[in-house]
Amino acid sequence: MKKLLLFILVLSTLLRADEAQDIMKKVDNNMRGQNVYMQITMRITSMGHTRTMKMKTWAQGTKKSFVKTIYPPKDKGITFLSLDNQMWQYVPKIERTIKIPTSMMLQNWMGSDFTNDDMVKQSSIVDDYDPRILKREGSVVTIELTPKEDAAVVWGKIVTNIDTTTYTSNKDLFYDEDGEVVRTFFYSEVKQFGKYYTPTHWKVQPVDKPNNSTEIILEDVKYDTKISEQYFRKSALKRFSR
Amino acid sequence: MFSLALKNILFYKGRSITTFVLTFVSTLLFILYVALMDGSHGSMLQNALKVYTGSIEIYKKGYRDIGGNEYFITDVAKVEKVLDKIDGVEKYTSRYETYGLLSSSENSAAAMVVGINPEKEIGMSELSSTLVEGTYLSRDSGNCLYAGVDLVKKLRAKIGDEVSFVGGASDNSFAADLFKLCGTFKTGSFEFDASASFITRSYFDELMYAQNKASYITLKLTDLDEVDTINKEIETKIDSSLESVSWKVLMHAMVEAMQVDSIFGYISLVLFFVVIFFVIMIFGFINVSSRVREFGTLRCIGLSRGKIRLLLFYEILILSTAAIILATPLGAYIAYYYSIHPFVIEGMSETYKQYGVVSDQVPLSFDLFTISWNVILIYLLNFLSVIYPIMYINSFRPIEATHHV
């Protein structure tokens, strides 16, 4: 009898882990599709004022992405390429392509509350973390993501609230290695694009700078279109900067 | 009683010479040890302050703990007006520090890029005098970059090369520019030389939208010993959103290291003095023990216990004074000489480079107050060492003492 109870307990734990893994894969698939093109507006609030940036992004799977800044005019043409966790930047003003070194990955991206690491390692939420269901409230499942032992990640853990009707997150809490919340992502205004659901309003709120925030509004989203491979070559940085 | 004491000193030569030599050596050693300890700490501090850190630095509250563009001083001119009116402030200058990515055609490195007023920095820091190659900055040097030798090595750049900069401006917007490597410096502090670079503020301010802004204002004082008083005065006169911080806080790690070093130094000295104290006391005790009958006779002919006490007190007073009179000027002279002509320990700067030490020279500290308390302490120890022998000899009754074997 004891063995049967133990078996049921182990089985249920494994099933819950599998379910958590399934949920995270669906969430990740919703965010990426086969490939995705987005035009986004980024509103960065800091030091009492708000700056607006506009960008176009092209992403293929989990390893390739290309970002082009189109607004403000001062920053127009700045491009970023991410390939296999590496990142390059082209700055038209100085006509230089620069590889972002590992030591700079935690620096803010373009003065926002996103880091360079966020731009490169979005895939790691599935590959680098072990998910565990913490609780359920209706259709919302709270999942704790703890880093795998050999994963090169910067967060101590991530706690995410997933709405299982659309498989989108409505809130992510990022913890440091001491277990303190460092920043919070809020997601809202979930819209359907073909077979994918994605929140079209994101907001990042750093804990140590409560007056700062970065909002992202997805203005144009196209999933599973034909994106030229040329976007994911280093030559694209300069070529598509214009 | 004094002449009797003098006669006893000359008669008991062994004990007298031992006490004299021990007192002489311990006085000389104590003066020189403390002078060396204070001198090396002072030298470490001066070196560290010379390189980059000011005696006092003024920040916006939160800059040192959290950092970021939100915590810049936004009205430098206003603070400078306050500083102009404070006595004891020899010089000051503002610095705009930011972190960004420097890239040559060969390599990239994360670096601290600092906008400085090159002329004001001369005399405030060692930046100009640590020039290795090329030229130091001037007000009109435009996009000239002055970088640490180890940072330049990382970038694999040479004088005249273009170095691109990518970072965030003071309003958090994107900033990028091409600099020209005009000069390299070496302070001896590896961390600093591997991460710091400088550019003239007149140029950098435009790129970073940093006019009248600063990460902090650094000050040099006419007298470093006045740092706490001046720091308090500044605190009362600047805006409450700012803080004035002395080198003691800024260089907390170094101060702690110096304190620990001093504590261990004094512990070693205490052990040394315990040995000296007991040796003098034992010699005094042996001497007194062999003179019990003599003291008994003196008591029988009418000398009181107080007179015996006075006799032994005079003996130690004469011996100690003679030794101290010889040791003190000698110790003071050596301390004075080496305070002007420091001796050199090859490789010392290498050992202490994490504290910003840039010199192998170790001066001794010459301070009359310190020498005075050193001498008084030796005097006290000598007098303490005679207490037990006095108690011992006075425990005998006169007749009993005359029969003592």
Interface residues (C-beta under 8 A of the other chain):
Chain A: I44 S46 M47 H49 R51 K74 D75 I78 Q89 V91 K93 I94 R96 I98 K99 I100 P101 S103 M104 Q107 N108 M110 G111 D208 K209 N211 N212
Chain B: I66 G68 N69 E70 Y99 L101 S103 S108 A109 A110 S164 V166 G168 A169 D171 N172 S173 F174 A176 D177 L178
